[in-house]
Amino acid sequence: MAKISFHTPSMALAFALLGAPAVAFAQSGAPTREGNIWGWTDHQPTMADVHQQEKAAGIAPTPSQREKDAAAVDQLYRQLMHRPAGQ
């Protein structure tokens, strides 16, 4: 009788330990977040998306405003690229 009571819990423990890795692998389909990708969806709008939404909302900038903004961004880029390292 003592042998049966010892083997039953040990067998139950063995089956539980063998089943644990299978449960861990079954949950690997959860969405991950990598940069702007989260749940397999890109959450960062592209410039084309932004322009299309602005145009649909009636708040799209004029071509001259876009050129002015692009020039400001280019100037900032040039300033950053000519800075010595560590600043």
N, C-alpha and C positions, 0 to 999 in steps of 0.2 A: 504494500500500500504506500509505503514511504517513497518508493521509486516512482510510482505514477504521479504523485503529487509534485515531485521534483521535476519530472520531464515535461509535464503539461505547461507550467509557466515558462520554462526555457524554450519550448517550441513556439509558444505565443510570442515571446520576445524575438525569436529568430525571424518569424514571419513579419513582424512589425518593422524590424531593421531592414529586411530585404525590400519591403514595400516603400520605405522612406525615399530612396532615390527616385523611384518612379513618380511619386507625388511631386518632388522638386522639379523634375523635368516637365511635368504636365503644365506647370505654371509659367513656362518660359515664353508663352505667347503674349505676355503683357506688353503694352506699348512702352517704348523707351523714349527718352528725351536726349537728343544729340544736337546741340546747337539750336537752330531754329526749327528743327524737325521734332515733332512731338506727336506720338500716336500715329505715326506714318503720314503726317500732314505738315506741309511747310507753312509755318505761321508768320513768316516774314513776307510781306507783300512785295512784289516786284515793282519797278518804276512804271511799267506798262499798266499794271493793276491800279496803281495810285492815280495815274493820269486818266484812266478810263472812269474811275469812281469820281474824280474831281469834275470831269466833263459832264457826267450824268447828274451830278449835284449842282452844276452851274457855277462852280467856284474854281474852274481851271485857270491857272495863271496865263497871262498873255505870252506870246513867243519872246517878246523883249524881256519880260520878267524872268522867264526860264533861262535865257542867255545870261542875264545879270547874275542869277543864282549859280549857274555853272561856272562863270568867271570867278565868283567869290570862292567856290569850292576848289577850283584849280589853284587860286592864289594861296589858299590855306595849305593845300597839298605841297606846293613848291616850298613854302616856308617850313613845313615839317620835315621835308626831305633834305633841306640844307642845314638843319640843326645838327650840331655835334652830338655824338652818342652820349647818353647819360643825362640829358637835359629834359 
